Amino acid sequence: MEAKHNIGLSSPGIFPIWSEYLIDSMGNCILRYLLNILEDTAFMIKNHWLNKIPNAFEQSTLIKGAT
């Protein structure tokens, strides 16, 4: 038995479906790219500020005066 697939769509009918697929795929790629950039940036900012905390305590005159 051979399956026959008769979709019954012409080019004008297939075009909106294909166009929407391409737009969704492109949007997906762009959002993943931006999410990766945001994650990398957040990681760098977090590490930058966390590394400054011990220096702030070492340079603080209030803490030096208390000891």
VENPEMO-V298776 format. One record per residue. N is the residue number from 0. RES is the residue in one small letter. NEAR is the number of other ideal C-beta (glycine too) atoms within 12 Angstrom. D_FIRST is the distance of its C-alpha to the first C-alpha in whole Angstrom. Layout:
N;RES;NEAR;D_FIRST, N;RES;NEAR;D_FIRST
This chain:
0;m;3;0, 1;e;4;4, 2;a;5;6, 3;k;7;9, 4;h;7;13, 5;n;6;16, 6;i;10;19, 7;g;8;21, 8;l;13;24, 9;s;10;26, 10;s;11;29, 11;p;10;31, 12;g;12;29, 13;i;14;28, 14;f;13;31, 15;p;14;33, 16;i;16;30, 17;w;15;30, 18;s;15;34, 19;e;13;34, 20;y;14;32, 21;l;14;35, 22;i;14;38, 23;d;14;36, 24;s;14;36, 25;m;14;39, 26;g;14;41, 27;n;14;40, 28;c;14;41, 29;i;14;44, 30;l;14;45, 31;r;14;44, 32;y;14;46, 33;l;14;49, 34;l;14;49, 35;n;14;49, 36;i;14;52, 37;l;14;54, 38;e;14;53, 39;d;14;55, 40;t;14;58, 41;a;14;58, 42;f;14;58, 43;m;14;61, 44;i;14;63, 45;k;14;63, 46;n;13;64, 47;h;13;67, 48;w;14;68, 49;l;13;68, 50;n;12;70, 51;k;14;73, 52;i;14;73, 53;p;12;75, 54;n;13;77, 55;a;14;78, 56;f;14;80, 57;e;13;82, 58;q;12;83, 59;s;14;84, 60;t;11;88, 61;l;11;87, 62;i;13;86, 63;k;10;88, 64;g;7;91, 65;a;8;90, 66;t;9;90
